[in-house]
């Protein structure tokens, strides 16, 4: 089968390796940009990798009476994220598993990682764990449908839920990028990325205030290698969301053959697009305040309405 050629399998493995290695560096770049814009020097770009190395060298602890949910959640989070990266058309439109880049499969795997982390927080039996889990599920309940419908608006143009088909169709019809459904879908997608990755204005990744934190409340009981896996999974997840956003709405540079020079161009193009998006998010956070918790559902509901409008626009234009 053509999809199982060595070039295609190799590009999938290269894709996973680049995201696992590059995700902490992207987070370091975003932190550096924010620090410089705030007038601070900040840590070096490679600091997230230093933190991960330090955590992997420490011992593992587990709360009393916690079950296998607590111990398995970091592994499930990293595994589902790596599988999503392997399946998605990020460097090339040709993926290792035929049909693996289907929109519904990607969204389901992303949701599975969030649910695993939420169950682990509940499993600790702490007040903060339950609070963070409740808040996360509220966000996921609105963010995942908005993501699904936003990409469905793009799928209406090619009559397929395959992400590869959507990207190929966009490359062959660049005028689609200026259509109303694309602009509406892009706005909804950006809000979903901020919500899924716990960035401002939905959550402040630098806060440790008990009454305001969402993501930090989920991982308070983790330490050592488990905490390192959770942090790595979240970093790869953020990088994946930015890569998917870049390829769906700015698909230039994506390889159509997964071979030779085109694959190298795909690597460079994806790295540049993800870095630009990461810098843009960091720059926006400097001038942005965190929303009150009860206003977050309103923001995500607005993103869902934008995605619905995008689908209606796609149907009217079609």
Secondary structure, 3 states (H helix, E strand, C coil): CHHHCHHHHHHHHHHHHHHHHHHHHHHHHHHHHHHHHCCCCCCCCCHHHHHHHHHHCCCCCCCCCCCHHHHHHHHHHHHHHHHHHHHCCCCECCCCCCCCCEHHHHHHHHHHHHHHHHHHHHHCCCHHHHHHHHHHHHHHHHHHHHHHHHHHHHHHHHCCCEHHHHHHHHHHCHHHHHCHHHHHHHHHHHHHHHHHCCCCCCCCCCCCCCCCCCHHHHCCCCCHHHHHHHHHHHHHHHHHHHHHHHHHHCCCCCECCCCHHHHHHHHHHHHHHHHHHHHHHHHHHHCCCCCCHHHHHHHHHHHHHHHHHHHHHHHHHC
